[in-house]
Amino acid sequence: MAPKRDDGARYALPHIRIEQFRRDNPYSPPPRRMDEQAPRRNNVLHGQRIQRQFSRAYSRARAIIAERRALQGRRAPGIYLEVTSAEHESLGDLSWEQKGIRLGALRADENDTQKAAIFVPEGSQTFITERLQRYATEVEAGKTPSLSARFQSVESVSVATARSLWTDVRQMPTDQNEKLWWECWTWTDKVVDLQEHAESLGLQISGRRLFFPEVQVIPVYANIEEIENLIFSSGAVEQLRNATDNPSFFTVTVRREQNLWVDDLLERITGPKDESPAVCILDTGVAQAHPLINLALAESDCLSVNSTWGTTDDSSGHGTKMAGTILYDDLTYALADQREIELLFKLESVKLLPPPGFEPTDSESYGSITQAAVSIAEINAPERDRVFCMAVTNTDVSGERPTSWSAALDQIVSGAMVADRENVNTIGPRRLFLVSGGNIPDTSDPDEISDIDEFPVEDPAQAWNVITVGGFTEKTEIDPADGYVGWGTVAEAGDLSPYSRISTDWDHSQTPIKPEIVFEAGNKALSPEQTEILSGLDSLSLLTTNRDFTDQNLATFWATSPATAQAAGMAGVLASRFPAFWPETIRALMIHSAEWTPAMLKRLNAAENKKQKIILARHFGYGVPSLERALASAENDLVLLAQRELSPFQRMRETLEGGRTRLKNASFKQIDYYNLPWPMNALEGLGEREVTLKVTLSYFIEPSPNWDAALAPQRYQSFGLRFDLKRAAESEQQFYERVNNLERDGSPRTAAVQDEGWTFGSQSIAAGSIHCDVWKGSAASLAARGKIAIYPVGGWWRDRLKLQRHSAQTRYSLTVSISSDEQDVNLYAEIANMISISSSV
């Protein structure tokens, strides 16, 4: 593949590996300085009030259950209550596993309070009452009341309804008689109960379901009354969501005049080798016989999740368009020049949606269908390396919260599907997966799309481990042949494409930056009076392969689907060039190679603070990736790279009186330090002149989309990692003490040194499983910052000991680059020499 955009021969030096400069140490996080705590409630009065509310709600809930039981003839195993927090406070953990008391369906409302459903088994009322009495007991001044962490934030307790379990971003259905598919997020040990009660109620359960560490997502077809009967008779449902996914393909075929130069192009193409990796397209199927596609796609690699659908693209043509863009980028450029093109990867196709005339794909669980599609491709060619690409989203469903579909993608990428595991502490093959962020819908009225915040990235593109692709555009010239003389374009060159969605309205502290990268997605035409918008104009779109190639070989393509296809093509090239690189590393290189265009930089530089900058990052991510920068370094623009394994947590034994031992709770285990091989002579020679440092840390988490995952990332992620760079004004020992409590000798803690110069700052990039930031400052200051630490933060592997994942290992990729605008400086040579000397010792 020969991309349209390149940086000439400037990037020709191999990346520098720095694993030899690493050492791992035992780790414990440093104590945090606590802010002044808000005044606490009077626990006696508060506890008595909550106890009265609990008693009334429990009695009322039992009466309601009794009425339902009279109709069903079955005894309910317990009741659900709704618990509400005080304003601006988070609910504590009100679950007691040994008593079967469980908390679920955590959600926030417009008053900045939290609500959750609590399931209380029959016979456990006394247990909670006793705990509330303990909390309501007077304590000495300065002492913390018993169980304060659990009850302090509770404002009220009331009877729960099915709405109390609803956590979908869409409104809960209101038509009492309408039947639809519901996602019942079911506690794993209650699955049989749910199935038995559903059968007794005559409800249909889908065979497709998803398996997460503590829950199974089971689609059930029912109306509101039936689903309520199922919930309250089984006591098995943790939360409830809408299972009617409506995937949207971004397809419109615009016929255009085209010079039929395909035969000439075919003479300049060399197909991929047998051992080449593949890009696997999950889509509508592909027209495999297209002359520009069959060079890379064998009939044996055309597959389907349903054998009766066939494998060819016989509906919208979307899959065939994706295939052409993955292989050739925008065909306009390949057709217009005389380059020799070598295809470095193959294609695979798995048909994900049915052709016309067939029943719609089981809409109750696209997560399990996507996982099945991945497995089909891997079973078909088990030894082949591959990249997965999917430009399918859930129309107008915001990705702010984890869903079964997005969590299924996170499982795919992290090797945590059910079939991936040999035992609880092993993880299956990691995978690279690219998805589109979704499109702003077509309209002719500019006012309808004037507020871009109203168009958030769509489900499942919020998945942490995938690369979510948005769109920018460089297409601003309208060809007179299109017939719209005098019209302009919506976006200026280098800015966000008017098709591309953003994530500015999500909770920035809880959700990853999406999209992470942008590729060409085309532009929209704007009338001279700025009263009309036109999508899909030929000269503002990309050129690709057409499904009906016997009529016309080529078709136009626009929006985030071709952007995602271009990203997948770049990933395929990197996978071919670097077969030893992990998916985590390919992902890191793509994002690390991205740069903001001048139009994006203009907006970033005008931002007054980091908060405004992170809002802009949620428009266009880290910018436009460069294949050349991802493949190699330059003399004044070098990349340091490491792939390492790390053990985030451990359980230690402690000795008790009498010589007995027991396992303690899980704690943190490992921190990695790197003595970065800085080009000291070159940096000191630059002195106060500005240099740029970029750091990207990439890893994959195992998801657990339980009741509190949307509001507490540490409950969704299996673990997290962070990086911390030594600051110029602190000594090596101060750096070690600042990041690792085990490095301290008990002396008073020194004041933290300010760390200026970062574009976003550590807090703004903390969510997700890739962390990327840019630092600018003097070369002399950078010379004093030659150490970096990689350390773990919390996750459910540590907290949920019964799942026995606390000893699992993970791995990460670290990418660090230094660049300078000074053309006469050679940052690369000094480090390369240092590496050579170190390797020969």
N, C-alpha and C positions, 0 to 999 in steps of 0.2 A: 504494500500500500504506500503510495506517495502522497502525503497530505498537501493540500493547497498552500498552507501557510508554513514557512520555514524561516530559519535564521541563518541560512547559508552554511558555510563550513565552520562557523564560529564554535559550535558545540561539537567537539570531536574527541574530548578526553574522557576516559572512563570515570565513573563515580568512585569515590574513595571509601572503602570499607573500614569501619572503626571498632569492630568487635574486640580487637586486641587491647583497646584502651579502656576496657570496662572492668569493673570489679563489683561483686555483689556483697552486700552486708546485711546483717539482721536489721530489722526495721520496726520502729514504733513511732506513730505520729506525734509531733510535738504538742504539748497542751495549748489549747487556744485561749486567748485573752477573752474573757466573757464580758459582753456588754452589760450595762446595768439592767437588772431584771425588772420587768413590769411588776407593780404591786400585786401580791397574791390575794386571792379571795379569802374570806373567813371560811375556813374549811368546815367548821361545825355547822354554820347556817347553810352553806352551800351543799354540804353532804346530805343534810336532812331534807333540803328541798328536792334534790335529785332523787333521793330514796323514795319520797312520796310520788314523784312523777313516774319513777320506774314501777312502783307497785300498782298505780292506776293503769298505766299503759299495759302492763303484763296481764292484768285481769281483763281489760277490754279486748286485748288480742286473743286471749284464750276463748272469750265468748264468741268472737267472730269466727275463729277456727272451728269451734263447736258447731256453728251453723253450717259451715261448709262440710264438716265431717258428716253431718246428718244427711247431706245429699250424696256423699261419696261412700259412706259405710266403711271408712278407714280411719284409724287413729293417727293424728298428726304427731310427729316426733318432737315438736317444739314450736316456738313462735319467733317471728321477726319483729324487732323494734327499730325505730329510727332515732338516731342520736345526732344532735346538732351542737356544733361548737359555739363558743362566744366569738364575736367579731374579731377578725385579725388573728385568730388563734388556730392552731392545728390540733386535731383530735389525737389523743394518746391511743395506745394499743389496748383496746378493750376486749381482747380475746384471751381465753384461757383454754389451751388445747386439751389439757388433761380432763377438763369438764365438758368438752365439746362446744364451748362458747366461741363463736367465730365472728370476726368483723369482715364486712364486705362492702362493695359498691361505694367507695369513697368518692365524693364529688364536691366541687366548690360552687357557690352561687354568687349572684350579683352583689350581695351584701358582704362579701369577703368572709363568709362563714363556711365551714365544712359540714357536710352531712354524710352519714354512713348508716348502713343497715347492720344490725347485730342479730345473729341467730342465737337464741337461748333454748337449749334442749329442755324437754320436759323433766322437771325435778331439779333444775339448776337455779331456780328463783332464790332459794335460801342462800346459795353460795354467793350470789351477787349482793343480796341484801347484807350479808355479813361483811363483805368487802366494803360496801358503802358505809357501814357503821364504823369500821376501822378508820376509814378516811375521815369521818365526822368526829373523831375523838380529839379532844383538845390536846395540844402539845406545848412544851415549854417554848418560850420566846426564842426565836432564832433557829428552832428545829423545823425540819420539813415534815409535814403530815404524811402518815403512811399512805401509800398508793396515790400520792399526789400526781405523779407523772401520768397515771391513767385517768383520773377523774377531774383534775384541775380545770381543764379546758371545756368540760361538758357544760352546755347551757341548758339543754332540754332533752327529754326523752318522750317519745310518742309512739303510737301504733304505726307500724310500717305497712305500706301497700306495695303493689308491684312497681309503682313509680319510684319507690324508695330504692329499688334495685337497678333502676335505669341509669346507665352511664354513657349511652351513645351521644355523640354530638348532635345528632338529628333529634327532632322532637319525638316523643313517644306517641305512637298511633292513638287516636281518640275514638275511632269507629269501633263500637263494641262488638259488632258482628263480623267485621272483616278478618279473614284468616290470612296469616302471613307467617313467614319463617322468622323465628326468634333464636338468637344465640343465647343458649343457657350455659353460662360459665359455671361449671359444676365441680364442686370439691371432689378430688379423685376418689376418696373413700366413700363417696355418696353416689357414684355413677349408677350402681345397680339399683339404688333406691329411686333415682330419677327415672330410669328405664322401666322399672316395675310399675310406678305410679302413672307414667305416661301410657303404658299399655292398658292399665285398668281404666284409664279415662278415654281410651280409644284415640290417642293422639299419634300422629306420624312423627317418627324420628328419622333423621337422615343418617345414612351409613357413613357419610363423610364427616370426620371430626378432627380436631386438632388436640395435640397432647402437650401440655406445658408441665413444669415441675410439680405444681400442686393443684392444677385444675385441668379439666377437659372441656373443650368448647363443643357443645352438642346442639345442633340445630333441631328445633321442634316446630312443627306446623300447627298453629292454634290461633284462636281469637283471644281477646283480652281476658274474658272470664275463664276460659280454659287454661290459659297460661298462669293466671292467678291460682286456680285450683291446684295446678301442678306444683307451683312454687311452695304454697303453704301446706300442702299435704305431704310433700317429700322432704322439705327442709334441706334441699340439696344444692340450691342455686346461690352462688356467690354474687353474681351480677347478671344483668339482662341487657342485651343489645339487639339492634335490628340486623337481621342476617340477609336482607335483600340487597346485595351489592349489585350495582348497575355499571359495569365496566364501560368506559368510553374510549373508543379508538378515534384517533385524530386523523380522519381520512376524508378528503374530498379530492376527486381526480379532475384536474382541469386539463383538457386537451389543448395542446399548443402546437404551433408550427415548429417543426424540428428538422434539422439537417440530419439525415440518416448516416452518421459516420460510425455507427457501431462496428461495422466490419473492419474499418481501419483500426479502431481501438482494440479489437480482439487480437489483431496481429501483434500488438505491443504488450500483451498481458502474458505473464508466466504464472501458471497455477501453483497452489501451495504444495509442499512436500507431504508425503504420506504421514510423517511423524509430527506434522504441524499441529498446534493447538486449534481450538475451534471457538467461534462465537455462536452460542446457542440462542436462537430467537424464539421466545414464547409469544405467539401471536396468532394470526389467522391462517397459518400455513404459508407456503412460498411456492410460486410458479417455478419449480426446479428446472424446467426445460429452457428457461430464458437464457439466451446465449451468453450474457454477461454474468449469470449466476451459476450455471452448471459447471463452470470451471472450478468452483469452490464448494459446491453442494452436491453430494452424491445422493442418489435415490434412497440408498440404505440409511441415510441420515435424516430423512424426512419422516417424522413421527407424529403421533396424535394421542391425546389423552383418551380418545374414544375411537376405536378402530372403524366404526361405521361412518365416521365423518370423512374418511380419506385424509390425505396429507397435503393436497395442493391448495393453493389460495384461490378459492372459488366464491369469495364474497366481496369484500371491499377493496382488495388489492393492497391492504396496509402492510401485510407481512412481506410481500414482494418489494414494496418501496423501502421497507426497513433493510432488507437484504442488500439492495443496491447501494444504499447510503452507507451501510456498515463497510462494504467492500471498497467503495470508491469515493466516499465523501460526496461533495457536490459534483455530479458528472459533467457539469458545464465546463469545468477546468480540465478534466481528463480528456474530454472530446476535443477541446480547442487546441491542445498542444501536442507535442510528439514524444512525450516521456515514455520510457519503458517502465511498466508497472509490474512489480513482483508482489503477488499475494502471499502474505506471510502466515495466514491462518485460513482454516476452513470455516464453513458454515454448517450449522445444524438447525433444524426447524422442528419445533413441537407445537402442533396445532392446539391452541388453548380454548378456542371458542368454536361453536358449531357453524357449519355453512347454512345458507338459507334453506328453509324447509324442514329443519330439524328443531326439536324442542330446545329452548334456551338451556345453556349450561346450568347445572344445579346451582342456583344463585345463593344457596344457604351457606356456602363455605368456599370462597375462592382461595382461602389460604391452603386448604388441603389439596385443592386442584393444582395450585402452583407447585406445591411440594411433590405431588404425583408427577407433574411434567418434568421436574428436575430429575427425579428418580428414573423416569423412562429414558431420558437422554443418557444418563450414566450407566444404566444397564445395557443400553445398546452399544456403547463404546467405553467400557470401564477403564481402560488404560489411558484414555485421552485427557489432556488438560483442556479446560474450557472456561469461557467467560459467559455469564448469563445476561440476557438483555430483555427487558419487558417494558413496552410503552403502553401500558394499560392502567387505568386508574378508576376510582369509584367516583362517578360524576357528582360534583358539587358537595362532596363529603370532605370536610376539613380533616387534615392529618394531625391536628394538634395533640390528640391523645393516641396511645397505642390501641390498635384493634387486633382482632384475630388474624387479619390478613397481614398487617405490618409485622406483627410478632412472628408469624409464619415465615416471612422473609428473613427476619433476624435469626430464626432457627436454621434456615437453609444455609445462610452465610457462615454461621458459627459452628456448623457441623453438629447441631443438637437436635436434628430430627430423630424420631424414634428409631428408625432403621440405622442411624449413624453410630449408635453407641454399642460398645461391647460390655461395658459396666459403668457404674455411676461416675467413676473418676476419669473415664476416657472420653475424648471428644473426637468426632468423626472428621472427615475432610473439610477444611475451610473452602469457601467458594467466593468468587468475585461476582457481584450482582449489580447491574445498573438498571435504574428505573427512571421514568419520566416524572416530572413534578406536576403534570397536568396542564391544561390549557384554559385561558380565559375564553369564554364562549364567543362565537361570532355574532356580531350585531352591526347594524348600519348606523346606530345612534351613539355618538361619542359619550353622551351623558350617562348611558347605561353602564359604561365601564370606566367612568372618570375616577372613581375611588378604587385604586388597585388593592387597598387593604381588604376590600370585600371579596377578594379572590385568593384565598389561601391555598397552598400546596395541598393536593388531594391525596387521600388514602389510596394505596399503602406507602406512599413515598416518604412518610415520616419515619420509616424503619431506620434504626440507628446504624446498622452495619452496611447498608447498601450505599452506593453512590447515587444521589439524586441529581438529575440533570435538568437544568432550566435553559432558557434561551436568551441570547443577545443577538444583535444584528449589525452587519456592515452593509446591508442592501438598502441603499437610499436613492438609487437612480431608477426612475420609471421609464421603461422603453416606450417610445412613441407608438410602437406597433401594438402596444396593449390598449391604446385608445383613450387614455386618461391624461391628455395634455393639460398642463396647468395644475395638476394635483401634486401634493407633496406626500411626505411620509409621516407616520405617527412618531416614530423613534428616530433620533439622530444617530449617525454612525458611531458604533461602539457602545451604545447604551442598551438597556434591557429591551428585549423583543416585546412588542405589545401582545404576544400570545402567552407570555410566561407568567406563571403564578409565583407568589412570594409567601413568606412565613412571618411577617411582621406582627400579626395579631396574636401569635402564640405566646405563651409564657416563656420568656427568654431564659429564665433560670432553670427551666425544667425540660426544654426541648432543644434538639440539635439545630444548628444552622442549616437551613434547607432553602434552595438547592445548594450543594457544595460547589458545583462548577456549572458553567454555561457554555454552550456551543451555538453556532449559527442556527437560528430558528426562523429567519425570514422577518419581513416587516409588513405593515398594513398601509394602504394608501389613504390619504386624507384629502377631502375635497377642498377647493380654494376657499370656500366660506367656512371651513372647519365644522361642517354640520353633518357630514357623512363619512363613514369609514368603510373600506372595502378590504376583505380578506382574500388571500389566495391569488393575488395578482401574479402573473407568470414571472415578471422581471424582479419581483420581490420575494421569490420562492427559490427552492433548490430543485435540481434536476436529478431524477433517479430512474430506476427500472420500473416498467409498467407490467401489470399482471397480464393484460391482453396484448402480449408482445407480437402476436401475428398481425395485429392491426397497427399498433404503434409500439416501438421498443421502449419509449421514454415517457415519463410523466413528471409533473411537478409535485412538490412535497413541501410542507411548511409546518411550523409550530414545534412543540417540544419532542415530538416523535423523531424527526430527523436529527434534532440536537442529541437525543439519546443514542441514536444509531451511530453518529459520529464519535461519541464518547466510547461506545462499545468497540468501534473499529480501532481507536487508539489503544484501548485495553488489550485487544487482540494482538496488536503489533508488539506491545511491551511484554506480553506473555510469551511471544515467540522469541524475542531478543533476549529475555532474561528467564529461561526455564527454571532456574534455581530460586527465583524470587517467589516469596509467599504472596497469596492474594492480598494480605494486609499491606505488603510492600508495594505492589502494583497500584493499589488504591492510594497509598501515601504519595507515590511518585506523580500520579495524575493530579492530585490536589495540590501537591507542593509545586508542581510546574506551572500552575495557573498564575496569571498576572492580570491585574485590572487594566482595562483599556483607558486611554486618556479621558474619555467621557465619564467612566466610572471613577477614576482618580480625581477628576474635577469635583465630583459630588462628595467623595470621601474627604478631600482636603478642605472643603467648605464646612464640614461637620464641626460643631463646636466642642464636642466631647465624645467619649467612648460610647456612650449610650446611642448617640445619633449614628456613629459609625457602624455599630452592630446592627442597627435597623437597616442600613444600606447593605450590609453583608447578607441580610435575609432577603434582599432583592436579587443579588447576582453572585452570592457566595464568595469564593476566593478568586473568581475571575475566569479567564479563558485559558485552558491548559495548552501547553506547547509540547508536541511530541519530541521536538529536538531537545528541549531542556530536560524532559523526562528521561531521554535516552543517554545523555552525556553531559559532562561539565565543560566549561570554557576556562580560559586562563584567568579571567577576572570574575568568574561566576561559577563557583565550585560547589559540589554536593558531597556531603559526608553521610554515610548510610550504615545502619546496623539492623540486623534481625536477631532477636534474642528470645529465650523462654524465661518466664518468671513465675514464682510461686507467691501468689498474693497473701494466702492465709495459712495458718497451721493451728493444730490443737496440741497443747503441751500437757504433760501429766504433772500433777502436784502430789506431794506426800502428805498424808494426814497423820494424826496421832495414832499410834499403834502400828505405824509402818504401812498402812493401807494407802493405795494410790487411786486417783481418779482423774479423768480427763477434764481439763478446764474448758471454758468457752473458747471459741476460736479467736485468734488474734492475728495481727498483721505479721508477715514473715520477712519479706525481702525488699530491699531497695537496691537499685543499680546506679553506680556512679560512673561517669565517663570523664576522663581527662582528655578533652577535645584537642586534637593535634592542630592547634592554631598556627597560621603562618605569621609568627611573631615579627620577623624582620620586615615583611611586607606591610603589616599593620602599623608597626611603629614608624615606618617610612612615610605612611600616609598621614600620620599625626592626627590633626583635628578635622581632616576631610571626612565626609560622611560615607559610611558603609551601611549595607542592609543585611540583617540576619533574619533568616526564616527558619522556624522549627515546626515540624509536623510529626505528631505521634499517632500511630494507627494501630488499632487492635479490634477484636470482635468480642462482644459480650454475648452471653447466653440469656435470652429474655425470660422474664416471668411476669406476664401481663395480668397480675392479680388485682384485687380490689383497690389497692392504693397506688398502682403503678403510674397513673396519670399525674398524681400530685407529689410523688416521692420517687425520684429517679433511682435511689439506692434500693428500692424494692423491685424495680424492673430489671436493673442490671445485675449480672452475676458478680461483678467487681468493676472497679474503674481504675484507670491509671492517670497520672498527671506528670508533667515535666516541670522542673524548676531550674533556672539558670543562675549560676553564681553572679552576684552583683559586683560591680566594679569597685565599690567602696568597702567591701567586706573581705576579711581574710578567709583562707581556705577553711580554718577551723570554725569560724563564725558561720560559714555556709553550711558545713556539715551539721552543726548544732541547730541551725534554723530549720532544716528539713527533716532531721532525724533525732528523736528524743534519746535514743540509745548512744548518741555521740556526746551527750552532755556529761559533765563531771559533777554536777550539783551546784555549781556556782550560779550567781544571779544571771538571769537571761538578759542579754544585751538588746538594746532597742533595735527594731528592724530597720534596715536601710531601705530608703525609697527606691523603687524600681521604675524609672520613667523610660519612655521611648517606645513602648509597645503600642501597636495599633488598636488592639481590642482589650487586652488585659486578661488575666487568668480567669476571673469570675465570668466574663462574657463568653468564654469558649469552654466552660466546664461541662456542659451537657453533651451527651452523645458519646461516641466511641472513636472519634477522630478529633484531635485538638491541634489547631494550626494558628500561629500568630506571627506577626512581622515586627521586628525591632529595628529602629533607625537611630544611629548615633555616630559619634566619632570613632575612627579606627583605633585610637589610643584607648578609648573606653572599652571597646570590644576586646582588645588584647588582654584586658584584666578579667574577662568573663569566660575563661576557658574550661569551665566545669559545668556539667549538667547532671541532674538526678532524675531518675524515673522511679516512681513509687506508687503503691496501691492506695485506693480509697475503698470505702465500704460497698457492700453488695450482698445479695441474698445467699451467695455461697458461704459467707461467714455467719450470717444470722440464722439460717434455717438448718440447724444441725441434723435434724432428722433425715434430710435429703442426702447427707454424707458427701457433699461436694467440696467441703472446706479444704481438702488436700489436693484439689485439682490444679494442674499447671495451666498456664496460658502462655501466650507469646505476643510480641509486639514488634513493630517496625518503627525505627526512629530515623528521621531525615532532617539534616541540618545543612543549611547552605549560607555562604557568604558571597555577596556580590558588591561590586564597586563600579561606579560610572567612569572611573579613571581608566582610560584605555592603556596606559603605560605601566600598569601594575600587574604582576603575575602572582596571584594568590595560590594558584594550583601547584606550581613547581616546587615550592618549599615544602608543602605537605606531602606531595608524592615522594620527595626525597626522604622525608622523615619516615614515611611508611616503609620505604624500601630498606632503610637502615635498620628499622625496628624488626622487620621480618627476617633479616639476615643474621641477626644476633642469636 
